[in-house]
Structures are given as C-alpha cells and as structure tokens.
Amino acid sequence: MIEVNNLTKKFGEFYSIQNVDLQINKGEVFGFLGPNGAGKSTTIRHLMGFLQPTEGRCFIKGLDCRQSTAEIQKFIGYLPGEIAFIDKMTGQQFIKFIAQMRGLNDLTRAHELMQYFELNATGLIKKMSKGMKQKVGLVCAFMHNPEIVILDEPTSGLDPLMQTKFIEFILAEKEKGTTIFMSSHMIEEIEKTCDRVGIINAGKIVATETIADLKKRKSKKFLIEFHNGQELSRFLEEPFKIEQIGPTKAIVKVQGNVQTLLPTLANYQIIDLDVISQSLEDIFMHYYEKGGTES
C-alpha cells in the first residue's frame, strides 16, 4: 500500500533523510519511530507529495506520491505534525469546510468521532487548547473512512486519558482493515497498536522490526536482597549478569526464560525479590545511541 524507495532529501549540504526504504502492507499499522529531528516528518511530507525528493521515489497504491498527489489525497487521511487552521472558524466550521473540499456531504462519521474524542467543536479554533486542536485534526483525518491514514505525532497535546482512547480507536481501525502509517516518539502507543516499526535516527533507517520480535528481546531485571553479605558474595560467582548495588542487594538481568534463574535462587537465603521489567524504550534507545543495527 505504501512504498518508499531510496528516498533522500538534501537541503543545501544537509541530508534531512538519506536512502530511506519502507514497505507497508494492506491492513498493517506501521509505526515510524525516532527522536525529534530524526526525519519522520520529512518522510511523511514526501508521502503527501509536498516535497520533491533529491533522490528516490515513494508510492501509495502504486501511484507516485509527487506526480499523483491530488488523486492520492482523495482516498487517504492525513494528520500533520503542525496543523494549519483557519483561526476565525469554529471547529465545526473547519470540519465542515474540510468535508466540503472532499465532496463529503454526510457528516455522520464526523459527529461520531467528535463524540468519541469528547470534542466540543463549537468554539473558535484560535481559542482552543493544543489538545482540542489535535482532536479537530483527528476528526478531519478519519471522517471520510479512508483506507490509508498517515499520522504525524497523532497524540501530541492529548491528555493521558485521551491517549488511551486514541490507542483503542486505532486498534478498532486496524480491525476494519485500515492501513495506518504513524510516526511517533512515544513508545507506548507504538507498542500497543503497531504490527511493525521502522526506527529512524539522523535521517537513516537503522532497523525495521516486528513488534513481536522486539518484545522477545525484552529482558527482565530482578532486584534481590540477600540475608547477608556472605550470601550475596556467593551469588556473585553465578553465571548471570549481576550488578551489586548494596551490601546485600544486587540486580540480575535475565534474557528470555526466567526458569534459568529460579532453581539457582533456591540455594540462597533471600529476604526480598522484585521484578524490574525492561521496556521497549530501553531496546529502542540502543538504536538511537548506536545509530546502527542490533549487535
């Protein structure tokens, strides 16, 4: 549904993105993850046909994004990272304006979305909070039931409760078969909604992984308090990754099956045991810091 081939954009001597390759399948929710300034929005602007690539091409449903921009925008939904509103309009007027531009006469879906996202769109846009404006953008992106949706930092400005509702909404869209390309720097929404993720850093794709594979790499850390220092000293000789953090305390890191650790612990006098789960963010940080593939 979406294909990006060797996409490169150079501003002067600066490469905003370089040799980006991506393929997103029908019905897939694809997360595009990276720190601010990594090249996420630049890639998305090429998909929308707003930028002329220095090298490479991108396609949506086989149509060239630069050459067939108007045709592509008929069947996709788009939420930009920075939304340009007409401030003198109310939210309702703006939504109706966008609907008219799309030739959409039935606003039933728009009203359903406003109710779902708890949006009172009667006020002037210029007086709305960032979160309210974001909700207006989400309604405009989804109200025509697009088969492909491109979202740039979709939960920016939303409060935690509304972020949770957004995740539930994306999962419902996924059930319907909507293809979603979603950029974010928020690990949680990517982990809970996406099938695969492309990780971009400094303008280059450093990894493309399934969420399932990334979750398999999650390791567990155990905070263990031993009965005394002698017990801890004995335990430090065991073949685990162990970090001593006190006279009787240590953190043990276990990759994969914890069954390797449990029989060993039975040989020690332990006062307390806590689990410290590694988040996907810890795994992603490896890519951000190294700027390369998993070693």
Buried (B, 14 or more C-beta within 10 A) or exposed (E): BBBBBEBBBBEEEEBBBBBBBBBBEEBBBBBBBBBEEBBBBBBBBBBBBEBEBBEBBBBBBEBBBBEBBEEBBEBBBBBBBEBEBEEEBBBBBBBBEBBEEBEBEEBEBBBEBBEBBEBEBEEBBEEBEEBBBBBBBBBBBBBBEBBBBBBBBBBBBBEEEBBBBBBEBBEEBBEEEBBBBBBBBBBBBBBEBBBBBBBBBBBBBBBBBEBEEBEEBBBBBBBBBBEEEEBBEEBEEEEBEBEBEEEBBBBBBBEEEEEEBEEEBEEBEBEEEEEEEBEBBBBBEBBBEEEEEEE
